[in-house]
Amino acid sequence: MTDLARALRDLDEDKVLELVEEELKKEVSPLDIIAECHEGMAAVGDLFAAGKYFISDLMLSAEIMQNVMARLEPLIASLWDEEHMAGTFVIGTVSGDLHDIGKNIVVALLRSNGFRVVDLGVDVPAAKFVEMVRETGAKVLGLSALLSTTYPEMKKVIDALAAAGLREQVKVIIGGAIVNEEIRKMTGADAYAADAMTGVEFARKVYLKNKSGEAKTH
């Protein structure tokens, strides 16, 4: 475990931010810094599961991670211009759920890989997802959740896309610690992601396939 990951695990915010700045001065990639932080967040989760950390500790770790992302996101965004964007990805945490740590990591990874990301935030109603898919023409929609009670909301979004005549134009991937193949089938999603990079790889495949299809029509 790196010093940065360890500092995040130990909930030492000052040390975390200090180490982030040090790594940036050394020209360490923001993507690599995020990966280190992800390791620290995973360790926090393990400590919580073991009963050594409490809800307040989880909340503090999330706050620290948000501060790190606030520092890194402008750097990630500056790496790409509109002409070279890999594609548009709409994402949000579904209605009834306020968790966004995992979503924020996915957003950062997508942006670092050249995607234009429309982050709708948390507690997003189905109608808002539909509106943004229609407005942006996005080929990929990510639905994030941590609470098992939000399974019906995921299905509600996908059903709303179908009702709006948009289901065929967008691939839907669900993500979060609670998702699996059974939940994917139940909600009608095209894929699920248990980790952030799976979402990025899925988006790449969707847009590569789309570009290949466009090329064949010319």
N, C-alpha and C positions, 0 to 999 in steps of 0.2 A: 504493500500500500504506500502510495506517495505521501509526502508531507502535506500536500493540499487535501488529499482525500482524508487523511488522518485528522487534520484540523477541522474539517467539516463534520466528520464523525463525532469529534469531541465538542462540537457546537461552539467553537472558538471563532466568532465572526471576525474580530479584528485580524486574527492570524490568517483566516481564509482570504480576506480582501487584500491583505499585505502580500500573500503568496501569489495571488492572481496578478497583481501589479508586477511582481518580480518576474513572473513567467512571460508576461506581455513584453517587458523590457528585453527579455532574452529571445523575443520573436517566436515564442511557442504558439502554435496554432490555437485559435479560440476553440476549435473542435476538440483538440487534445485536452484543453483545460476543462471543457465540459465533460469529457470522458472521465477525468480524474474526479470531478465533483460528483458524477453519477456513481462512482465507486463509493465515495463517502456517504452519499444518500442511501445506497444499498446497505451499508453498514449500520446506519441509523435505523433502517427498517428491521434489520436483524436484532438490534438491541431492544427495539420496541417489542418484537415478537417474543423475545426472551424474558420480557417483564422488567428489563433494566432501565428502559426509557418509558416516558409517559406521553400522553397526548400533547402536553405543553412542549415537550422536547421535539416532537414531530413538527409542531407549528413553528418552533424556532428554526429548525433545519430548513423548513420551507421558506421562511423569511430570508434566511442567509442565501439560499439558492436564488431567490428572486433578485436579491441585490447583485449577485454575481452575474445573472443574466442581463440585468440592466446595464452593466458595464460592458458585456461582450456583444450584445445584439447589434449595436451601431457598427461595430467592427466587422461583424459578419455581413451585415447588409451592404457595407461599402465594397465588398469583394465582387459584387455582381452589378451589372447594369441591366436595364429592361430588355435590351435586345438579346442578351445572352441567358435569360431566364430559362430554366429547364421546363417550367410549366407552373400552373396555378394550383394550389392546394388549399382548400377551405377546411378549417378545423375548429372545434370547440368542444367544451364539456357540456353534455346534454342537460336538459332541464331537470332540476331536482338535485343536482350535484355541484358542489362548489370547489372540488379538488382540481388543482391545475399544475402540480409539480411535474407529473409525467408529460402532460400536454406541452408545457413550456420547454421541456427538453427536446421533444419531437420538433417543435417549432424552430428551435435553434439549430438543430441538425438539418432540417429541411432547408433553411435559409443558407446555411454554410455549404449546402450542396447545390445552390443555385436556383432554388424554387422561390416563386413569389407566394408568400403565405398570407392568407387572410385569416387572422386569429380572432374569432368571435367571442373569446373569453369563456366564462363559466355560466351555468344555469341558462343555457341557450334553448329557446323554444323551437319546436320543429319548423314552424313557419319561417323563422330567421335563417335556418340552414337552407331551406328551399329558395328563399329570396336571394341569398348570396350565390348559390350554385347557378341560378338563372342569370344573375347580374354579371358574374365573372366568367361564366362559361367553363368553370373548373371541371377537369376530368377526374379529379380525385377529391373525396370528402372523408375527413377523419372525425370519428365520433369517439370522444374520450369519456371515461367514467371510472370511478373507484367503488361506488356503492352498488351492491347487487340489486337494490330496489329500482335501479334505473334501466334495467334490461328492457322493460316495456317502452321506455322513451326512445331507445335506439331503434326499436321496431317502428315506433310511431314516425320517426324521421324518415325512415326508408319507405314506409307506406305513403307518407306525404309527398315524397319525390315521385313515386309512381302515379299518384293522383294528379300531380301537376304536369305529368308527361315528360319528366326529366330523368327517370330512372335509367333509361338506356344510355344516356350520355355521360353518366358519372359512375365511377367505381367507388364503393363505400368500404372503408376499413375501420373496424372498431378496435379500440386499444385500452389497456389498463390491466391491472393485476387480476381483475375478476374475469377477464374474457378467455374463452377457449373455443374449440371447434363446435362444441354443442351450442354455445351461445351464438356463434356466428350463424349457424343454421336456423336457430330460433328467431333471430332478428332479421334474417334475409340479407346480411352483409356479404360482400364479396370476399373479404379476408379479415383476419384478426392479427393483432400484433401484441406479443407479450413483452417486447422491448422496442426501444425507439428506432433502432436501425432497420428493423423489419418494415416499419412504416415508410422509411426513406427508400428502401429497395423496392417496395411495392409501387411507390409513386414513379420511380425511374422506369420500371417495366411497363406501367400503363402508358406513360408518355412516349417511350421508345416504340411501343406497339402502335400507338396512335400516329406517330410521325411516319412509321413504316407504311401504314395503311394509306396515308395521304400521298406518299411518294408513288405508290402503285397506281393511284388514280390519275396521275399526270402523264 
